[in-house]
Amino acid sequence: MTTTSTYDVHTVRAAFPILQRTVHGGKPLVYLDHAATAQKPQAVLDAIGHYYRTTNSNVHRGAHALSAEATAAFEDARAVIAGYVGAARNEEIVFTSGTTDGLNLLAATVLTSAQPGDEILLTEMEHHANIVPWQMVAQQRGLAIRVVPVRDDGTISVDDVASLLTERTKVFACAHVSNVLGTINPIAEWSALCQANGTRCIVDGAQAIQHCSVDVQALGCDAYVFSAHKLFGPTGFGVLWARYDFLDALPPYRGGGAMIDRVTFSGTTFNAIPMRFEAGTPHIEGAIGTAAAIRWLQEIDTTERIAHEDDLLRHTTAAMTAMDGLTILGTASHKVGIISFVVDGIHASDIGTLLDNMGIAIRAGHHCTQPLHQRFGIDASARASFALTSTREEADMFVEGLAKAIRMLR
Ligand SMILES: *Cc1c(COP(=O)(O)O)cnc(C)c1O
């Protein structure tokens, strides 16, 4: 097969200082843990450094030049992020500290009028961040949690979603892309089912945001959350997008400065969205760094980078499928470059340690998805995850290293 792609992975890769380093005495770093956190291009490091060198100030309050500049950069970031995900208005973008924070905000506010016995629907492939907050609110309010099963190939049947949506289902909270299986879920289809059922569809986009082209209008969901650090941006910053009317109807979450309109000891009135959900001094350089990450990413052809990652996925999957006693978790035809696997008789953490000694960074453990691992009858798995900076050479080094590790451990 010939390829006409002009995608130059080595140029893209050169933008990441950390990818040039070595580990364990001069071994080139092969970083295949992008699903845990993505590395940061120079443009992001520069934007954050520039902010602190020239503009640092609190936003939305100071009557001085720096504060006005910081506020402008902060709100410009909101506009960049809104544009990137296809929000209808900038006010639909709430800044959070990450996916976990966004999901906690939604779990605490969306179900305030739910009645005991009402239901929350989750899927079996959810990250703990999209399980535990719902369990906490379910316990407080006497709600029931139902779970859509995952099939052996790591996909979910749309018929199962349809049959588990009942007249009592208030929320369906689901991952766009599984951080273990790599499966890309058909969110548009699921959203349509939810809408017809009067159920809010809330999407955990933590993985999808790095690998897919995300358009919340096309997805048709009510809310979409993600973390900046998986999108080549800074840690401690995240985004919650929600449809304007839906978001505007939610009660306040955290109280404090910036989220209020007027405070007296007899009562408080609240600010308009999105500030109503942004109590306290925000992660200003987080917003600015995220906008820089998005601007950097927008310079790269989306179709080409997705095709590049898909090539790495197919290439590596083919090599791993040929390995004796190795099972890949998640073999959906529609998946991103995340490969989780188990090897008969060998613990994932031993594989992780041996690969690390070779300079190859993967993840071993339950990846914050214990129920999914239970479903497959295992406690842990090893996971290699690619990004747009990953190369065929790295994929081959991983496959060779893995074969060697397995030989050593058998
Ligand atoms: C990483 C991840 C989360 C949690 O993100 P934080 O940045 O830790 O808040 C939630 N869901 C999925 C699918 C993830 O991959």
The ligand as an SDF file (V2000), in Angstrom:
LIG
                    3D

 15 15  0  0  0  0  0  0  0  0999 V2000
   -7.5770   10.5510   32.4630 C   0  0  0  0  0  0  0  0  0  0  0  0
   -9.0170   10.1970   32.4260 C   0  0  0  0  0  0  0  0  0  0  0  0
   -9.9230   10.7120   33.3760 C   0  0  0  0  0  0  0  0  0  0  0  0
   -9.4690   11.5440   34.5530 C   0  0  0  0  0  0  0  0  0  0  0  0
   -8.8240   12.6980   34.1490 O   0  0  0  0  0  0  0  0  0  0  0  0
   -8.0950   13.6370   35.2400 P   0  0  0  0  0  0  0  0  0  0  0  0
   -7.2450   14.5080   34.4080 O   0  0  0  0  0  0  0  0  0  0  0  0
   -7.3170   12.7160   36.1290 O   0  0  0  0  0  0  0  0  0  0  0  0
   -9.1780   14.3520   35.9700 O   0  0  0  0  0  0  0  0  0  0  0  0
  -11.2490   10.3940   33.2440 C   0  0  0  0  0  0  0  0  0  0  0  0
  -11.6800    9.6250   32.2390 N   0  0  0  0  0  0  0  0  0  0  0  0
  -10.8660    9.1260   31.3080 C   0  0  0  0  0  0  0  0  0  0  0  0
  -11.4250    8.3040   30.1980 C   0  0  0  0  0  0  0  0  0  0  0  0
   -9.5030    9.3880   31.3760 C   0  0  0  0  0  0  0  0  0  0  0  0
   -8.6820    8.8750   30.4610 O   0  0  0  0  0  0  0  0  0  0  0  0
  1  2  1  0
  2  3  1  0
  2 14  2  0
  3  4  1  0
  3 10  2  0
  4  5  1  0
  5  6  1  0
  6  7  2  0
  6  8  1  0
  6  9  1  0
 10 11  1  0
 11 12  2  0
 12 13  1  0
 12 14  1  0
 14 15  1  0
M  END
$$$$
